[in-house]
Amino acid sequence: MKVLSYIFRGCFFVLLIGCYSSSYAQSDWVNYLVEKEKGVMSIHVDLSLNISKPLYKKLLIVGTNYKKDCFKNGFPKEKGSEKLYRFSDSVATTINKSTKYKLAGVLTYKCYGFDVYYVKDTLDLRKNINDMIGRSFESETDNYILIQDDNKWTYYYNIFPTNWPNDFFINHEYLMNLVSQGDDLTQERTVHHWINFKKEKRRLKYADKLKKIGFTIDSLNFKNKTPYPFELQISRKESVEPESINHLTKSLKASALSYFGKYDGWSTEAIVED
């Protein structure tokens, strides 16, 4: 088992795992993880389509596997990411020759990658995609094509995240970094958190409260010339499964506010099975 140090604090960034083409590396795209029966699925979805979507009524899902280059948690290693990149770009080029389309989402699960499209017309589309796969990916197996009517974009709304707070995607970008290294998120591990305060007295009162519920006080630092100069670092052994870490950070953020503190993120280590 490998333990890899990884720190996330006070920043938001978009991780694309190296397999997404530039056509959907845009600011309206977000990543998040969903806990499934056999592991975690990553969902990469274009939020802008919720506001303005084209009148394309046909759903097209095209997928392939990368089983030879896959972590135990089902996410791609470097060569697996390269294969998904080549496959996705080839499929998009083929669709573009046949009809107008919109890429709505990308799914990664158990050594498979799926691109979710909505297209204007499906005439000869399945044949054209199969012909391309036969020419360019003839040695590959377990490719997948689904074409069906979806007038109301039901599939898109099934993968569209709902009821998420502001820090939801921050947590999930952090989690995406862990799973992209091979972490399956199932093992508890020490999680560090940072909270900053304007007044030292409130920091100390909050620290006392946290000690009573099992947190360790790691450090008390002073950061000069900042609005919240009194930093508190805490840690506790936690689950980092998506639902658990979302609930924990939401609770810490709310309770810190009651002491006029500002929650500033968390850090942990990636745990990878050999």
C-alpha positions as semicolon CSV with decimal commas, in nm:
position;residue;x (nm);y (nm);z (nm)
1;M;0,000;0,000;0,000
2;K;0,134;0,342;-0,096
3;V;0,048;0,652;0,105
4;L;0,090;0,975;-0,094
5;S;0,087;1,311;0,074
6;Y;-0,162;1,553;-0,079
7;I;-0,274;1,893;0,049
8;F;-0,576;2,099;-0,054
9;R;-0,644;2,439;0,100
10;G;-0,824;2,758;0,021
11;C;-0,828;2,723;-0,358
12;F;-1,054;2,601;-0,636
13;F;-0,919;2,436;-0,946
14;V;-1,045;2,208;-1,222
15;L;-0,884;1,867;-1,263
16;L;-0,937;1,692;-1,595
17;I;-0,751;1,364;-1,522
18;G;-0,567;1,395;-1,850
19;C;-0,831;1,219;-2,058
20;Y;-1,064;1,500;-2,153
21;S;-1,024;1,677;-2,484
22;S;-0,991;2,054;-2,505
23;S;-1,343;2,079;-2,646
24;Y;-1,487;2,043;-2,297
25;A;-1,211;2,183;-2,077
26;Q;-1,429;2,488;-2,014
27;S;-1,526;2,682;-1,703
28;D;-1,889;2,566;-1,722
29;W;-1,782;2,206;-1,676
30;V;-1,758;2,062;-1,324
31;N;-1,646;1,732;-1,173
32;Y;-1,807;1,542;-0,892
33;L;-1,812;1,186;-0,758
34;V;-2,102;0,951;-0,686
35;E;-2,079;0,648;-0,460
36;K;-2,197;0,338;-0,647
37;E;-2,237;-0,023;-0,536
38;K;-1,899;-0,125;-0,681
39;G;-1,700;0,194;-0,623
40;V;-1,705;0,561;-0,713
41;M;-1,808;0,709;-1,047
42;S;-1,674;1,042;-1,168
43;I;-1,917;1,266;-1,351
44;H;-1,799;1,559;-1,559
45;V;-2,096;1,768;-1,672
46;D;-2,163;2,094;-1,858
47;L;-2,377;2,308;-1,624
48;S;-2,448;2,568;-1,892
49;L;-2,679;2,327;-2,075
50;N;-2,926;2,357;-1,788
51;I;-2,980;2,719;-1,893
52;S;-2,943;2,701;-2,270
53;K;-2,952;2,374;-2,458
54;P;-2,995;2,306;-2,830
55;L;-3,306;2,140;-2,971
56;Y;-3,135;1,805;-3,013
57;K;-3,367;1,524;-2,907
58;K;-3,147;1,217;-2,957
59;L;-2,925;1,083;-2,680
60;L;-2,596;0,922;-2,784
61;I;-2,361;0,754;-2,535
62;V;-2,032;0,615;-2,661
63;G;-1,786;0,437;-2,435
64;T;-1,479;0,219;-2,420
65;N;-1,271;0,037;-2,161
66;Y;-0,914;0,084;-2,043
67;K;-0,886;-0,232;-1,831
68;K;-0,517;-0,283;-1,911
69;D;-0,428;0,062;-1,777
70;C;-0,658;0,101;-1,480
71;F;-0,610;0,152;-1,107
72;K;-0,786;-0,090;-0,872
73;N;-1,036;0,185;-0,796
74;G;-1,147;0,190;-1,162
75;F;-0,984;0,518;-1,266
76;P;-0,737;0,546;-1,554
77;K;-0,361;0,541;-1,525
78;E;-0,162;0,757;-1,766
79;K;-0,194;0,521;-2,065
80;G;-0,562;0,469;-1,989
81;S;-0,616;0,845;-1,992
82;E;-0,435;0,868;-2,326
83;K;-0,661;0,601;-2,472
84;L;-0,975;0,780;-2,353
85;Y;-0,848;1,106;-2,499
86;R;-0,784;0,948;-2,841
87;F;-1,112;0,759;-2,838
88;S;-1,319;1,065;-2,736
89;D;-1,162;1,291;-2,997
90;S;-1,210;1,029;-3,269
91;V;-1,576;0,983;-3,177
92;A;-1,636;1,360;-3,172
93;T;-1,474;1,398;-3,515
94;T;-1,691;1,119;-3,655
95;I;-2,012;1,266;-3,514
96;N;-1,921;1,609;-3,649
97;K;-1,907;1,466;-4,002
98;S;-2,259;1,327;-3,967
99;T;-2,468;1,574;-3,767
100;K;-2,473;1,866;-3,525
101;Y;-2,414;1,765;-3,166
102;K;-2,350;1,879;-2,810
103;L;-2,132;1,699;-2,558
104;A;-2,320;1,705;-2,227
105;G;-2,119;1,484;-1,993
106;V;-1,836;1,239;-1,939
107;L;-1,855;0,940;-1,703
108;T;-1,569;0,729;-1,566
109;Y;-1,647;0,408;-1,378
110;K;-1,483;0,069;-1,322
111;C;-1,226;0,103;-1,603
112;Y;-1,478;0,242;-1,854
113;G;-1,517;0,591;-1,994
114;F;-1,843;0,715;-2,150
115;D;-1,912;1,035;-2,346
116;V;-2,272;1,160;-2,331
117;Y;-2,392;1,351;-2,639
118;Y;-2,715;1,500;-2,766
119;V;-2,735;1,497;-3,146
120;K;-2,966;1,644;-3,407
121;D;-2,981;1,343;-3,639
122;T;-2,889;0,975;-3,605
123;L;-2,897;0,869;-3,971
124;D;-2,604;0,627;-4,026
125;L;-2,451;0,749;-3,701
126;R;-2,411;0,407;-3,540
127;K;-2,255;0,268;-3,859
128;N;-2,014;0,558;-3,893
129;I;-1,898;0,528;-3,532
130;N;-1,860;0,151;-3,558
131;D;-1,662;0,189;-3,881
132;M;-1,430;0,440;-3,712
133;I;-1,380;0,209;-3,414
134;G;-1,304;-0,078;-3,650
135;R;-1,041;0,126;-3,833
136;S;-0,875;0,302;-3,541
137;F;-0,941;0,082;-3,239
138;E;-0,969;-0,261;-3,396
139;S;-0,768;-0,430;-3,121
140;E;-0,993;-0,288;-2,848
141;T;-1,291;-0,468;-2,697
142;D;-1,601;-0,379;-2,498
143;N;-1,687;-0,062;-2,682
144;Y;-2,036;0,071;-2,617
145;I;-2,290;0,269;-2,820
146;L;-2,639;0,370;-2,708
147;I;-2,877;0,576;-2,923
148;Q;-3,227;0,662;-2,806
149;D;-3,489;0,936;-2,798
150;D;-3,458;1,177;-2,507
151;N;-3,677;1,478;-2,588
152;K;-3,668;1,614;-2,231
153;W;-3,296;1,554;-2,177
154;T;-3,382;1,314;-1,895
155;Y;-3,039;1,150;-1,894
156;Y;-2,867;1,486;-1,866
157;Y;-3,073;1,581;-1,563
158;N;-2,998;1,244;-1,406
159;I;-2,628;1,333;-1,404
160;F;-2,679;1,703;-1,327
161;P;-2,583;1,778;-0,963
162;T;-2,861;1,921;-0,748
163;N;-2,885;2,080;-0,403
164;W;-2,513;2,153;-0,377
165;P;-2,363;2,420;-0,150
166;N;-2,089;2,656;-0,265
167;D;-1,807;2,432;-0,143
168;F;-1,951;2,111;-0,293
169;F;-1,737;2,126;-0,606
170;I;-1,428;2,228;-0,410
171;N;-1,452;1,908;-0,207
172;H;-1,514;1,701;-0,517
173;E;-1,219;1,848;-0,703
174;Y;-1,006;1,748;-0,403
175;L;-1,155;1,399;-0,410
176;M;-1,093;1,374;-0,784
177;N;-0,725;1,430;-0,715
178;L;-0,726;1,136;-0,475
179;V;-0,906;0,891;-0,704
180;S;-0,693;0,992;-1,002
181;Q;-0,394;0,861;-0,803
182;G;-0,568;0,527;-0,743
183;D;-0,735;0,596;-0,406
184;D;-1,076;0,426;-0,373
185;L;-1,177;0,655;-0,080
186;T;-1,292;0,360;0,133
187;Q;-1,021;0,376;0,400
188;E;-1,040;0,617;0,690
189;R;-0,736;0,838;0,730
190;T;-0,620;1,147;0,919
191;V;-0,777;1,460;0,773
192;H;-0,636;1,804;0,861
193;H;-0,846;2,121;0,861
194;W;-0,768;2,493;0,887
195;I;-0,989;2,759;1,045
196;N;-0,891;3,126;1,078
197;F;-1,015;3,383;1,330
198;K;-1,001;3,756;1,385
199;K;-0,974;3,720;1,764
200;E;-0,749;3,482;1,958
201;K;-1,008;3,436;2,235
202;R;-1,261;3,295;1,988
203;R;-0,999;3,065;1,837
204;L;-0,923;2,918;2,180
205;K;-1,291;2,869;2,266
206;Y;-1,351;2,692;1,937
207;A;-1,042;2,475;1,985
208;D;-1,171;2,366;2,327
209;K;-1,505;2,271;2,172
210;L;-1,337;2,063;1,901
211;K;-1,117;1,876;2,148
212;K;-1,432;1,753;2,322
213;I;-1,551;1,585;2,001
214;G;-1,228;1,406;1,921
215;F;-1,024;1,656;1,722
216;T;-0,652;1,701;1,783
217;I;-0,516;2,056;1,792
218;D;-0,215;2,044;1,559
219;S;-0,106;2,406;1,569
220;L;-0,197;2,761;1,664
221;N;-0,033;3,006;1,426
222;F;-0,038;3,381;1,379
223;K;-0,043;3,521;1,023
224;N;0,040;3,890;1,033
225;K;-0,130;4,145;0,806
226;T;-0,430;3,925;0,720
227;P;-0,799;3,984;0,805
228;Y;-0,810;3,655;0,999
229;P;-0,462;3,629;1,154
230;F;-0,525;3,359;1,417
231;E;-0,498;3,021;1,247
232;L;-0,616;2,694;1,400
233;Q;-0,510;2,361;1,249
234;I;-0,696;2,051;1,364
235;S;-0,710;1,685;1,263
236;R;-0,910;1,370;1,321
237;K;-0,936;1,027;1,162
238;E;-1,224;1,050;0,915
239;S;-1,395;0,888;0,620
240;V;-1,333;1,074;0,295
241;E;-1,617;0,916;0,102
242;P;-1,805;1,196;-0,078
243;E;-2,113;1,212;0,143
244;S;-1,908;1,197;0,464
245;I;-1,653;1,465;0,374
246;N;-1,925;1,695;0,238
247;H;-2,118;1,666;0,564
248;L;-1,805;1,719;0,775
249;T;-1,680;2,030;0,596
250;K;-2,030;2,179;0,593
251;S;-2,057;2,124;0,970
252;L;-1,713;2,271;1,041
253;K;-1,784;2,571;0,823
254;A;-2,113;2,640;1,003
255;S;-1,979;2,587;1,354
256;A;-1,670;2,802;1,284
257;L;-1,897;3,086;1,175
258;S;-2,068;3,076;1,514
259;Y;-1,728;3,170;1,661
260;F;-1,669;3,429;1,385
261;G;-1,417;3,198;1,225
262;K;-1,354;3,120;0,859
263;Y;-1,308;2,760;0,744
264;D;-1,014;2,740;0,503
265;G;-1,001;2,386;0,366
266;W;-0,862;2,044;0,442
267;S;-0,577;1,809;0,358
268;T;-0,517;1,437;0,365
269;E;-0,312;1,160;0,207
270;A;-0,394;0,944;-0,092
271;I;-0,395;0,574;0,000
272;V;-0,323;0,348;-0,296
273;E;-0,328;-0,031;-0,287
274;D;-0,032;-0,196;-0,461
